[in-house]
């Protein structure tokens, strides 16, 4: 079993609440718009980090983190990217690959809107953890926590970090 903390859109912000939740994780996943590389550096001191760069991220972040992360964890195929859309409205840049090779878990950020949806057509779970940072139009900072075990996604929780 792997305990995962999923966040996105930190825009260079990290605080003790984020850190405290991450201390309970086996892995920390970041779906882009990291901001300053010090964010993922600090997270990596706690647990292994899998991250992608987002549209606001500069060269320093892009050198370390790719545009896409495709991997298998606990027998769950995962794809993380920053701009991915959501079921019925996937981004044109990834749509063809997503339809050809759908993962079991598709994760993106970008919208600052927390959304978890099942895509019946592709048989995948879509997750967007919302925004954990303080920059943007969102009112409440959010992230997600869940477990992966033996091919299953379990115990999904929404974490509210407080007002932006």
N, C-alpha and C positions, 0 to 999 in steps of 0.2 A: 504494500500500500504506500502511496505517495500523497502527502498533504501539500496542496498547491495554494499559493496566494497569487491572485491575478490582479494586476493593476495596469493602468494606462494614463496617458495625458497628465503626467506629473509636472511638466513644464518647469523643470528645475527645482520643484518643491519636494521636500521630504521632511517628515516630522516624527516625533516620538510615537504617535498613534500608529502610523504606518509601520515603523520599526517594530513596535510591540507585536503586531499581528504577524509580521514576517518572521519573528523569532519562533513562531509555532509551526513554520512551514518546512517541508523537506526541500521544496524548490519554489523559487519566486519567478513568475513570468510577467514580463512587461510588454504591452502591446503598442509601444511607440509614443512619440512626442515626449521623450525622456527629458529633453532640455539639456542640462549640464551632465557630462559624463560622470560627475561625482555622485549622482543619484544611483546609477547602477553599480558603481564602485562600492558605495556604502552598503547597498543591498547584498552584494557579493561577499561581504564580510560576514553576513548572517547565514546565507544558504546559497547553493548554486542558482545562478540567474540565467534564464533564457529570455532574450529580448530582441526586438526589432526596432529599426529606426522609423520615425514618423516624418511628416512633411515639415515640421519646424526644426528638426534636428540637423545640426551642422556636421562638418567633416569629422570632428573628433568622435562623435557618436557613431557616424556611418562607417568609420574604419573598424570599429569594434563590433557593432551589431548589424546584421544583414537586414534586407528589406523583408525577407520571408524566413520563417523557421518552420521546417517540416520535419517531424520526428515521431517516434513512437515511445510512449511512456506507459508502463504497466499494461501493455497490449492495447492501448488506445492510440489510434493515428490522430495526430494533432497538426494543425496548420495555424500559425500565428502570422498576421500581417497587420499593418496599421490601417490602411484604407481598403476595406473589403466589402462594405455594404452589409446587407442582411437578407434573409430569405425572401425571394421574389424581387429583390432589388440589389443584387450583387454588383460590385464594381466591374465595369467592362474590362479592366486590366487583368482581372483574375478569373473572370467568369468561365472561360473555356477550360482552363486547368481544373477549376473547382468541379465542373460538371464531368470531366473525364476521370478525375482521380479524387473523389470526395473523401475527406477525412471523417472520422467519427466526431471530432471536435474542431470547429472552426472558430477562431478568435480574432477579433479586430478591436480597434479603438477608434480614434478620430472624432466621433460624433459628440463625445462628452455625455452621451445618453446611455444609461445602464439598460441593457436589453439582453434577455436570454430567450431564445426561440428555438423550437424544434422544426427542422425543415424535413417534412415528410417525403418530398420528392427526392431529395438526396440522402435521406436517412442520416442526417447529421444534427448535432446540437450546436447552435450558434451562440457565442457569448461575447458581449461587449461589457466590460466592467465599469463603464462610465469614466469619470475623471477623478483622479486622486489629488490633483494639484489645485492651485488657487486661481489659475488663469483660465478665463473662458466664461461662457454664459450660464453654466450649470449653477444651481443654488446649493446643492448638497454634494460633498465629495464622497465618492464611493469606490469600492473595490469588491472583488469576489473571493470566496474561499471554498474549496471543494477537495474531495479525495478521488484518486484514481486507484482502482483495484481490480486486477484480473479482468481487464477489458471493459470495466464499468466506470461511469462517472457518478459519484455518490455524494450525498451530504452537502449539497450546494447551499451556501449562505451568502446573503448580501451584507456587506459591512458598510455602515454609514460612518464617515469620519468627521462629520460636523459640517457646518456651513462654510461656504467658500469665503 
